[in-house]
Amino acid sequence: MKIVILGAGQVGRTAAYQLAREEANEVTVVDTNEELLRDLKDRLDIRTVVGNASFPSILEAAGAESADILVALTSSDEVNMMACEVAYTLYRTPTKIARIRSAEYTRHPELFSAEALSVDVWISPEQLVTDYIERLIRYPGALQVLDFADGKVRLVGLSARKGGLLVGQALRSLKEHIPNTEARVVAIYRNGRSVQPEGSTVIEDGDEVFFLAAKNDIRQFMAEMRKEEKPVRRVVIAGGGHIGFALAKRLEENNQVKLIERDPKQARRIAERLDSAIVLEGNAADEELLVEENIDSCDVFVALTNSEEANILSAMLAKRLGASKVMALINKPSYAELMQSGSIDVAISPQTITIGSLLTHVRRGDVVQVHSLRRGAAEALETIIHGDDRSSRVVGKRVEDIALPEGAKIGCIVRGEDVIMAHHDTVVQADDHVVLFITDRRHVDQVERLFLGETAGRR
């Protein structure tokens, strides 16, 4: 597949890294920063073009004429939209994806209809990150909460802790503890390494466990893995940018929210637009301010400023001063990995969250949802099964008879309104939504080919 990526910022570089690692893809990256492109080309097997991403001559040099997908991820909404328009007008590029940050555009979906702008899919990293953090706050104790099948199924990642009923016991005892519901443990990571979940696998204190369950059963299973945590009431947000403001707006109706913003003008603007949330002007890394605002009674502290260093420092300080749970927005994946294993409970990576939404539209076959996990090392995806027992390699087959690569596991099947946890004798049918977990992304291409069926050649 020929993919042209416009923009070599944090999200663009992550997209290039993820897509170039897959053998089936030919990736070209466009940016005005020659140094950034040189560094990227040294690391990856890609083509690069220096220039303005919306110029016809630059798009032509990047191969837009023969591209299957154009992904516009520059820092300018206008450049992204114009690039998609130019690519469609001149080259009829089949799929055009644009990063759109401003709510001035996204609040008018008619702009992206078939008769309007030539943008097939728009992605708002800020909106995706806000949704992600909100789900984490709704499920205390979770490291990740991801939706599948229109919210019918959720994948939850958490750290197993002493006090959880299943810690120290084999997975086969899961059914005994919660007899009237069902979940599926799809992956376990112990000391950073993947452990294949079998019936005899014993869950240890500190294991990172990923499990699938119907939305209404999630809390019950979380309680089995660790002591049940009280619902979040008090939230302190550091940073009043797009994400900080949007999160405060969503939470203020049901939570006690305080937002700390260091810029006086921005603080005033936010205060005028929020209803019950309290806006404080100041530095979130100011110990005196945090103590004065009773940070020790805070359930969740979320650092969402534009500086990841400030986010790390303020989150670590809040934790030391008694905040129950702290989260920090961290752009560098290496920082995020380091911090989450230390004094920060959840390191939020915008690139990892955004790349999942992007991959949904890049994957072959009828893929509905993709989530990138563990800094891109693993992946969870939902695909719709097409064909029949003659044209498909999975329709009519039992799960145990499907030749999945090592590390790939079918977690559950959504059939109409029914959520079916996958067992060895579960039979896959046409039109099923199958949710898979892949611990090693190098096997994604093999999984795609297996599940293509009648959808081959669609993209």
PLY file of the C-alpha trace (Angstrom):
ply
format ascii 1.0
element vertex 459
property float x
property float y
property float z
element edge 458
property int vertex1
property int vertex2
end_header
0.00 0.00 0.00
1.38 3.44 -0.95
0.95 5.95 1.87
1.90 9.64 1.81
2.21 11.27 5.25
2.21 15.08 5.37
3.92 16.47 8.47
6.82 15.05 10.48
5.73 16.30 13.88
5.20 13.98 16.85
2.06 12.35 15.38
3.46 12.22 11.84
6.70 10.58 12.98
4.77 8.02 15.05
2.55 7.23 12.04
5.60 6.81 9.80
7.30 4.56 12.35
4.23 2.34 12.77
3.35 2.07 9.08
6.88 1.70 7.69
7.51 -1.33 9.92
4.82 -3.25 7.99
6.25 -4.90 4.88
3.18 -4.24 2.73
3.55 -0.44 2.99
5.56 2.06 0.96
5.72 5.27 3.00
6.65 8.80 1.92
6.86 11.68 4.44
6.61 15.38 3.51
7.71 18.27 5.75
9.33 21.70 5.48
11.98 20.73 8.07
14.82 19.06 6.19
16.67 18.09 9.38
13.65 16.26 10.81
13.22 14.33 7.56
16.90 13.41 7.43
16.72 11.99 10.96
13.56 10.05 10.09
15.07 8.60 6.93
18.14 7.44 8.87
15.87 5.43 11.16
13.26 4.10 8.70
13.04 2.67 5.20
10.97 5.54 3.74
11.08 8.27 1.08
11.08 11.94 2.14
10.21 15.15 0.31
11.00 18.66 1.56
8.38 21.33 0.94
4.93 22.76 1.61
2.51 19.85 1.99
-0.35 21.55 0.09
1.65 22.56 -3.01
0.73 20.48 -6.11
4.40 20.15 -7.11
5.34 18.77 -3.69
2.41 16.32 -3.66
3.42 15.18 -7.13
7.02 14.66 -6.00
5.71 12.64 -3.02
3.81 10.30 -5.33
0.25 11.42 -4.60
-0.72 10.40 -8.13
-0.28 6.69 -7.30
-0.91 6.86 -3.53
-3.62 4.74 -1.94
-3.85 6.92 1.16
-2.93 10.52 1.95
-2.55 11.32 5.67
-2.33 15.06 6.38
-0.90 15.55 9.88
0.75 18.99 9.73
0.21 21.48 12.57
-2.08 23.58 10.31
-5.73 22.55 9.80
-5.86 24.72 6.70
-2.80 23.09 5.10
-4.20 19.64 5.88
-7.59 20.40 4.31
-6.06 22.09 1.25
-3.67 19.16 0.72
-6.61 16.73 0.68
-8.47 19.01 -1.76
-5.49 19.26 -4.11
-4.80 15.50 -3.96
-8.40 14.68 -4.87
-8.76 17.34 -7.57
-5.50 16.54 -9.36
-4.98 12.83 -8.61
-8.27 11.42 -7.32
-6.39 9.96 -4.32
-8.78 7.26 -2.98
-8.51 7.89 0.80
-7.68 11.24 2.38
-7.28 11.62 6.14
-6.75 15.01 7.80
-5.81 16.07 11.31
-8.28 18.80 12.33
-7.67 20.48 15.68
-9.94 23.53 15.74
-13.48 23.10 17.03
-14.45 25.89 14.60
-14.25 23.21 11.90
-15.16 20.03 13.75
-18.41 21.39 15.15
-19.69 21.62 11.56
-19.65 18.01 10.25
-21.34 19.14 7.02
-17.95 20.57 6.01
-16.69 17.00 5.61
-19.69 15.59 3.74
-19.32 14.06 0.27
-20.42 17.32 -1.39
-18.05 19.56 0.59
-14.33 19.31 1.46
-12.39 16.35 0.02
-11.59 14.94 3.45
-12.77 11.34 3.87
-11.83 11.06 7.54
-10.88 13.77 10.04
-8.98 13.05 13.24
-8.81 15.34 16.27
-5.99 14.24 18.60
-7.27 16.59 21.31
-10.74 15.05 21.22
-9.37 11.50 21.21
-7.10 12.24 24.20
-9.96 13.92 26.11
-12.20 10.86 25.52
-9.39 8.58 26.67
-8.73 10.46 29.93
-12.43 10.68 30.71
-12.75 6.88 30.45
-9.76 6.42 32.77
-11.39 8.69 35.36
-14.68 6.78 35.10
-12.81 3.52 35.81
-10.46 4.13 38.77
-7.56 1.68 38.77
-7.44 1.21 35.00
-4.31 1.96 32.96
-6.23 1.82 29.67
-9.94 1.62 28.80
-10.78 1.07 25.11
-14.12 0.65 23.34
-15.15 -1.91 20.71
-18.43 -2.71 18.92
-19.98 0.70 19.56
-19.21 0.47 23.27
-20.75 -2.98 23.83
-17.29 -4.38 24.66
-14.40 -2.78 26.51
-10.74 -3.75 26.72
-9.25 -2.78 30.08
-5.60 -2.83 31.05
-4.76 -2.71 34.75
-2.02 -3.56 37.18
-2.97 -6.52 39.40
-2.47 -5.72 43.09
-2.41 -7.60 46.39
-5.90 -7.70 47.80
-7.44 -8.63 44.47
-9.20 -11.97 44.76
-7.56 -13.41 41.63
-3.98 -12.42 42.48
-2.07 -15.62 43.24
-4.67 -17.79 41.52
-4.93 -19.46 38.12
-7.02 -17.89 35.35
-9.31 -20.95 35.23
-10.70 -19.88 38.62
-12.09 -16.67 37.07
-15.42 -18.37 36.33
-15.73 -19.59 39.93
-15.30 -16.08 41.34
-17.87 -14.46 39.04
-20.21 -17.24 37.91
-22.90 -15.18 36.17
-20.67 -13.08 33.91
-17.77 -13.72 31.61
-14.50 -12.02 30.66
-11.49 -13.01 28.64
-7.91 -12.27 29.66
-6.18 -11.65 26.33
-2.70 -10.62 27.50
-0.49 -10.51 30.57
2.77 -8.55 30.81
5.16 -9.40 33.65
8.28 -7.28 34.13
7.76 -5.89 30.63
7.54 -9.31 28.96
4.48 -10.99 27.47
3.12 -14.06 29.30
0.76 -16.30 27.33
-2.55 -16.45 29.26
-3.59 -20.09 29.74
-6.03 -21.64 32.20
-3.10 -22.61 34.42
-1.45 -19.15 34.32
-1.22 -17.66 37.81
-1.72 -13.88 38.11
1.03 -12.24 40.18
1.14 -8.97 42.06
2.26 -6.24 39.63
1.20 -8.06 36.43
-0.22 -5.80 33.73
-3.41 -7.61 32.71
-5.55 -6.86 29.64
-9.06 -8.30 29.62
-12.18 -8.01 27.47
-15.68 -7.90 28.93
-19.12 -6.56 28.17
-19.35 -2.91 29.21
-21.63 -3.62 32.20
-19.31 -6.32 33.60
-16.08 -4.29 33.63
-16.21 -3.00 37.22
-16.91 -6.45 38.64
-13.84 -7.93 36.96
-11.63 -5.03 37.95
-12.55 -5.71 41.58
-11.23 -9.28 41.16
-7.80 -8.03 40.10
-7.25 -5.35 42.73
-9.00 -3.79 45.71
-12.04 -1.91 44.49
-11.43 1.82 44.34
-13.98 4.47 45.21
-15.53 6.49 42.36
-13.62 9.67 41.54
-15.08 12.84 43.06
-12.34 15.48 43.19
-10.27 16.20 40.08
-7.48 18.76 39.67
-6.43 19.61 36.10
-3.14 21.39 35.35
-3.29 23.31 32.07
-6.16 25.14 30.43
-5.40 24.36 26.78
-7.77 22.53 24.41
-7.61 19.23 26.29
-7.63 20.67 29.82
-10.63 22.89 29.12
-12.59 20.16 27.29
-11.97 17.69 30.13
-13.05 20.20 32.78
-16.21 20.95 30.80
-17.13 17.25 30.62
-16.38 16.45 34.25
-17.76 19.52 36.06
-21.37 18.31 36.13
-20.60 15.15 38.16
-17.25 15.97 39.77
-15.64 18.67 41.87
-13.17 20.14 39.37
-10.33 22.62 39.87
-8.30 23.80 36.89
-4.90 25.50 37.29
-3.77 27.82 34.47
-0.67 30.01 34.71
-1.65 32.52 31.97
-3.96 35.19 33.51
-5.84 35.98 30.27
-6.40 32.31 29.46
-7.53 31.64 33.03
-10.16 34.39 32.76
-11.41 33.13 29.39
-11.78 29.59 30.72
-13.52 30.73 33.92
-16.15 32.52 31.84
-16.89 29.38 29.82
-17.08 26.86 32.69
-20.12 26.50 34.93
-19.13 24.98 38.27
-15.42 24.19 37.87
-13.06 26.46 39.84
-10.28 28.09 37.79
-7.08 29.01 39.63
-4.38 31.25 38.21
-0.96 29.86 39.07
1.77 27.30 38.50
0.73 23.66 38.98
4.30 22.87 40.11
4.01 25.39 42.97
4.03 23.32 46.17
2.45 26.11 48.21
-0.49 26.41 45.79
-1.11 22.65 45.75
-1.03 22.43 49.55
-3.36 25.43 49.82
-5.83 23.73 47.46
-5.83 20.50 49.52
-4.15 18.33 46.93
-4.01 15.51 49.50
-7.81 15.13 49.22
-7.69 14.99 45.41
-8.75 11.69 43.79
-7.11 12.40 40.40
-4.52 14.98 39.36
-4.11 15.34 35.57
-1.22 17.38 34.12
-2.11 18.54 30.60
0.08 21.56 29.89
2.05 22.02 26.64
5.30 21.18 28.44
5.88 17.51 29.21
8.64 18.43 31.67
6.16 20.62 33.58
3.59 17.79 33.44
6.07 15.28 34.87
7.22 17.61 37.65
3.75 18.74 38.72
2.38 15.17 38.67
5.29 13.87 40.76
4.86 16.74 43.21
1.10 16.16 43.48
1.73 12.47 44.19
4.27 13.28 46.88
1.82 15.71 48.49
-0.89 13.05 48.74
-2.95 12.97 45.51
-4.45 9.47 45.17
-3.77 9.05 41.45
-1.74 11.19 39.05
-1.68 11.27 35.25
0.60 13.24 32.93
0.51 14.01 29.23
3.91 12.93 27.90
4.89 13.10 24.21
8.16 11.17 24.23
7.38 7.41 24.39
10.65 6.71 26.24
9.69 9.25 28.92
6.22 7.77 29.21
7.57 4.23 29.73
10.01 5.46 32.36
7.53 7.61 34.26
4.68 5.08 34.39
6.97 2.54 36.02
7.82 5.10 38.72
5.89 7.78 40.58
3.33 8.59 37.86
0.32 6.27 37.75
-0.68 6.82 34.10
1.48 8.33 31.36
-0.77 9.55 28.55
0.77 9.37 25.06
-1.17 11.44 22.49
0.63 9.70 19.63
-0.33 6.20 20.79
-3.97 7.25 21.18
-4.11 9.05 17.82
-2.30 6.35 15.84
-5.02 3.82 16.71
-7.66 5.99 15.07
-5.44 6.42 12.03
-4.67 2.70 11.70
-8.40 1.95 11.60
-8.50 3.56 8.15
-5.22 2.10 6.92
-5.74 -1.57 7.77
-6.87 -3.87 4.98
-10.21 -5.61 5.18
-13.30 -4.36 7.01
-11.54 -3.09 10.13
-13.84 -1.08 12.39
-11.55 -0.21 15.28
-7.82 -0.31 16.03
-6.11 0.54 19.31
-2.34 0.73 19.64
-1.13 -0.61 23.00
2.03 -0.60 25.08
3.63 2.29 23.16
2.82 0.63 19.82
4.30 -2.80 20.60
0.87 -4.49 20.69
-2.43 -3.91 18.96
-6.11 -4.66 19.49
-8.46 -4.55 16.54
-12.07 -5.21 15.64
-12.86 -6.58 12.18
-16.08 -7.61 10.46
-16.04 -11.10 8.94
-17.30 -11.45 5.36
-17.76 -14.33 2.93
-18.80 -17.92 3.48
-17.10 -21.22 4.29
-15.78 -21.44 0.69
-14.39 -17.89 0.23
-13.23 -17.22 3.80
-10.52 -18.92 5.83
-12.37 -18.28 9.12
-16.15 -18.48 8.45
-17.60 -21.72 9.80
-14.41 -22.60 11.66
-13.93 -23.10 15.37
-11.52 -20.71 17.07
-9.05 -23.54 17.81
-8.92 -24.39 14.08
-8.05 -20.87 12.90
-4.33 -20.61 12.09
-3.50 -17.49 14.11
0.17 -16.46 14.35
1.97 -16.68 17.67
0.85 -13.96 20.08
-2.49 -13.33 18.32
-5.67 -14.20 20.18
-9.39 -13.88 19.43
-10.85 -12.27 22.54
-14.54 -12.08 21.78
-17.17 -12.04 19.06
-20.05 -9.57 18.85
-23.00 -11.08 16.98
-25.85 -8.60 16.70
-26.47 -7.48 20.28
-24.80 -10.56 21.81
-21.27 -10.46 23.24
-19.69 -13.94 23.02
-16.38 -14.57 24.77
-14.23 -16.73 22.48
-13.58 -20.32 23.60
-11.77 -23.05 21.68
-15.05 -24.42 20.25
-16.68 -21.07 19.39
-17.61 -21.01 15.67
-17.05 -17.83 13.65
-19.95 -16.76 11.40
-20.32 -14.28 8.56
-21.01 -10.69 9.72
-19.49 -11.35 13.16
-17.46 -8.54 14.70
-14.29 -10.23 15.95
-12.04 -8.50 18.50
-8.41 -9.66 18.37
-5.38 -8.91 20.52
-1.92 -9.07 18.89
1.02 -8.96 21.30
3.59 -8.57 18.49
2.70 -6.04 15.79
5.04 -7.76 13.33
2.24 -10.30 12.84
-0.44 -7.73 11.93
-0.03 -8.30 8.18
-0.46 -12.08 8.62
-3.62 -11.55 10.68
-5.02 -9.15 8.07
-4.51 -11.67 5.26
-6.19 -14.39 7.32
-9.32 -12.34 7.96
-9.64 -10.62 4.56
-12.07 -13.11 3.02
-14.28 -11.40 0.43
-12.97 -7.96 1.46
-9.67 -8.53 -0.38
-8.90 -5.72 -2.78
-11.36 -3.26 -1.23
-8.59 -0.74 -0.54
0 1
1 2
2 3
3 4
4 5
5 6
6 7
7 8
8 9
9 10
10 11
11 12
12 13
13 14
14 15
15 16
16 17
17 18
18 19
19 20
20 21
21 22
22 23
23 24
24 25
25 26
26 27
27 28
28 29
29 30
30 31
31 32
32 33
33 34
34 35
35 36
36 37
37 38
38 39
39 40
40 41
41 42
42 43
43 44
44 45
45 46
46 47
47 48
48 49
49 50
50 51
51 52
52 53
53 54
54 55
55 56
56 57
57 58
58 59
59 60
60 61
61 62
62 63
63 64
64 65
65 66
66 67
67 68
68 69
69 70
70 71
71 72
72 73
73 74
74 75
75 76
76 77
77 78
78 79
79 80
80 81
81 82
82 83
83 84
84 85
85 86
86 87
87 88
88 89
89 90
90 91
91 92
92 93
93 94
94 95
95 96
96 97
97 98
98 99
99 100
100 101
101 102
102 103
103 104
104 105
105 106
106 107
107 108
108 109
109 110
110 111
111 112
112 113
113 114
114 115
115 116
116 117
117 118
118 119
119 120
120 121
121 122
122 123
123 124
124 125
125 126
126 127
127 128
128 129
129 130
130 131
131 132
132 133
133 134
134 135
135 136
136 137
137 138
138 139
139 140
140 141
141 142
142 143
143 144
144 145
145 146
146 147
147 148
148 149
149 150
150 151
151 152
152 153
153 154
154 155
155 156
156 157
157 158
158 159
159 160
160 161
161 162
162 163
163 164
164 165
165 166
166 167
167 168
168 169
169 170
170 171
171 172
172 173
173 174
174 175
175 176
176 177
177 178
178 179
179 180
180 181
181 182
182 183
183 184
184 185
185 186
186 187
187 188
188 189
189 190
190 191
191 192
192 193
193 194
194 195
195 196
196 197
197 198
198 199
199 200
200 201
201 202
202 203
203 204
204 205
205 206
206 207
207 208
208 209
209 210
210 211
211 212
212 213
213 214
214 215
215 216
216 217
217 218
218 219
219 220
220 221
221 222
222 223
223 224
224 225
225 226
226 227
227 228
228 229
229 230
230 231
231 232
232 233
233 234
234 235
235 236
236 237
237 238
238 239
239 240
240 241
241 242
242 243
243 244
244 245
245 246
246 247
247 248
248 249
249 250
250 251
251 252
252 253
253 254
254 255
255 256
256 257
257 258
258 259
259 260
260 261
261 262
262 263
263 264
264 265
265 266
266 267
267 268
268 269
269 270
270 271
271 272
272 273
273 274
274 275
275 276
276 277
277 278
278 279
279 280
280 281
281 282
282 283
283 284
284 285
285 286
286 287
287 288
288 289
289 290
290 291
291 292
292 293
293 294
294 295
295 296
296 297
297 298
298 299
299 300
300 301
301 302
302 303
303 304
304 305
305 306
306 307
307 308
308 309
309 310
310 311
311 312
312 313
313 314
314 315
315 316
316 317
317 318
318 319
319 320
320 321
321 322
322 323
323 324
324 325
325 326
326 327
327 328
328 329
329 330
330 331
331 332
332 333
333 334
334 335
335 336
336 337
337 338
338 339
339 340
340 341
341 342
342 343
343 344
344 345
345 346
346 347
347 348
348 349
349 350
350 351
351 352
352 353
353 354
354 355
355 356
356 357
357 358
358 359
359 360
360 361
361 362
362 363
363 364
364 365
365 366
366 367
367 368
368 369
369 370
370 371
371 372
372 373
373 374
374 375
375 376
376 377
377 378
378 379
379 380
380 381
381 382
382 383
383 384
384 385
385 386
386 387
387 388
388 389
389 390
390 391
391 392
392 393
393 394
394 395
395 396
396 397
397 398
398 399
399 400
400 401
401 402
402 403
403 404
404 405
405 406
406 407
407 408
408 409
409 410
410 411
411 412
412 413
413 414
414 415
415 416
416 417
417 418
418 419
419 420
420 421
421 422
422 423
423 424
424 425
425 426
426 427
427 428
428 429
429 430
430 431
431 432
432 433
433 434
434 435
435 436
436 437
437 438
438 439
439 440
440 441
441 442
442 443
443 444
444 445
445 446
446 447
447 448
448 449
449 450
450 451
451 452
452 453
453 454
454 455
455 456
456 457
457 458
